[in-house]
Amino acid sequence: MPSIFSRIIAGEIPCHKIAENEHFFAFLDINPLAAGHTLIVPKNETDYLFDMPDAELGNMMVFAKGVAKAIEKAIPCLRIGVTVIGLEVPHAHIHLIPMTSHGTDDLNFTKTRASFTPDQYTQIATLIKQYYNA
């Protein structure tokens, strides 16, 4: 059975897509820590990030870098934090999270999540996409 991320990539479940290429897909997290919190997933469904072939993992980070640079330009922040937890969905993924403080609290997944309307999600995604590969 395909993971929820594979179903999102296939268009079976809607998302706010930021970017994609033939190997990777980026979209806004539906339960974000901050505006612009984006997930990067490989299109090849692999459960554990560190089971990915080396070249694919490296290419995923290069893809994530381009998305992170776009988020930095679109969302006021100090930098983009990167986390890999990978327990909630059996499909490798990276979280890119805009950080507004110098501590690690912005990356704390136990804190209250941000909440946005559908229109706000669309606006955030549109803004980030404007800067992707700009």
C-alpha positions as CSV (number, residue, x, y, z in Angstrom):
1,M,0.0,0.0,0.0
2,P,1.5,3.4,-1.0
3,S,2.4,5.8,1.8
4,I,0.4,9.1,2.2
5,F,3.4,10.9,0.6
6,S,3.3,8.6,-2.5
7,R,-0.4,9.4,-2.7
8,I,0.3,13.1,-2.5
9,I,3.0,12.8,-5.2
10,A,0.5,10.9,-7.4
11,G,-2.1,13.7,-7.0
12,E,-4.5,11.4,-5.1
13,I,-4.4,13.7,-2.0
14,P,-4.2,17.5,-2.4
15,C,-1.2,19.5,-1.2
16,H,0.4,22.9,-1.5
17,K,3.3,21.9,-3.8
18,I,6.4,24.0,-3.7
19,A,8.6,22.3,-6.2
20,E,9.3,18.9,-7.9
21,N,11.7,17.3,-10.3
22,E,11.8,13.8,-11.6
23,H,13.2,12.4,-8.3
24,F,11.9,14.6,-5.5
25,F,8.8,16.5,-4.3
26,A,8.4,19.5,-1.9
27,F,5.2,20.6,-0.3
28,L,4.0,22.5,2.7
29,D,3.5,20.5,5.9
30,I,-0.2,20.4,6.9
31,N,0.8,20.5,10.6
32,P,3.5,23.1,10.5
33,L,5.8,24.4,13.2
34,A,5.9,27.8,11.3
35,A,4.8,29.4,8.1
36,G,6.8,27.9,5.3
37,H,7.5,24.5,7.0
38,T,8.1,22.3,4.0
39,L,8.6,18.6,3.5
40,I,11.1,17.2,1.0
41,V,10.3,13.6,-0.1
42,P,11.9,11.2,-2.7
43,K,9.4,10.0,-5.3
44,N,11.0,6.5,-4.8
45,E,9.3,5.3,-1.7
46,T,11.9,4.3,0.9
47,D,10.9,4.0,4.5
48,Y,14.2,5.1,6.2
49,L,16.2,8.1,4.9
50,F,19.5,6.3,5.6
51,D,18.5,3.3,3.6
52,M,18.5,5.5,0.4
53,P,21.4,5.0,-2.0
54,D,24.2,7.5,-1.4
55,A,23.7,9.4,-4.7
56,E,20.0,9.7,-4.2
57,L,20.4,11.0,-0.6
58,G,23.0,13.5,-1.8
59,N,20.7,14.7,-4.6
60,M,17.8,15.0,-2.2
61,M,19.9,17.4,-0.1
62,V,20.8,19.4,-3.2
63,F,17.1,19.6,-4.1
64,A,16.3,20.6,-0.4
65,K,18.9,23.4,-0.6
66,G,17.2,25.1,-3.5
67,V,13.8,24.9,-1.7
68,A,15.4,26.2,1.5
69,K,16.9,29.2,-0.3
70,A,13.4,30.0,-1.7
71,I,11.8,29.7,1.8
72,E,14.5,32.0,3.2
73,K,13.6,34.7,0.7
74,A,9.9,34.3,1.1
75,I,9.5,33.9,4.9
76,P,11.2,36.3,7.3
77,C,13.6,34.1,9.3
78,L,17.2,33.8,10.5
79,R,17.8,30.6,8.7
80,I,16.1,27.3,7.7
81,G,16.4,24.5,10.2
82,V,16.6,20.9,8.9
83,T,15.2,17.9,10.8
84,V,14.9,14.3,10.0
85,I,12.6,12.3,12.3
86,G,10.9,9.9,10.0
87,L,8.6,8.0,12.4
88,E,5.2,9.3,11.5
89,V,5.1,8.2,7.9
90,P,7.0,5.2,6.4
91,H,8.5,7.3,3.6
92,A,11.8,9.1,3.9
93,H,11.4,12.9,4.3
94,I,13.2,16.0,5.5
95,H,11.6,18.9,7.3
96,L,12.7,22.4,6.3
97,I,11.6,24.8,9.0
98,P,12.0,28.6,9.1
99,M,13.7,29.6,12.4
100,T,13.2,33.0,14.0
101,S,15.3,32.5,17.1
102,H,18.9,31.5,17.8
103,G,17.8,28.5,19.9
104,T,16.4,25.2,18.8
105,D,12.9,25.8,20.1
106,D,11.7,26.5,16.6
107,L,12.4,22.9,15.8
108,N,10.6,21.5,18.8
109,F,7.9,19.1,17.5
110,T,6.2,19.0,20.9
111,K,5.2,22.7,20.8
112,T,1.9,24.0,19.6
113,R,1.7,23.9,15.8
114,A,0.9,26.9,13.6
115,S,-2.5,27.1,12.1
116,F,-3.4,28.6,8.7
117,T,-6.5,28.9,6.6
118,P,-6.6,27.3,3.1
119,D,-6.1,30.7,1.6
120,Q,-3.1,31.4,3.8
121,Y,-1.5,28.1,2.8
122,T,-2.0,29.0,-0.9
123,Q,-0.4,32.4,-0.3
124,I,2.6,30.9,1.5
125,A,3.1,28.3,-1.2
126,T,2.8,30.9,-4.0
127,L,5.3,33.2,-2.3
128,I,7.9,30.5,-1.9
129,K,7.4,29.3,-5.5
130,Q,8.1,32.8,-6.7
131,Y,11.7,32.5,-5.3
132,Y,12.3,28.9,-6.3
133,N,15.1,28.8,-8.9
134,A,14.7,32.6,-9.2
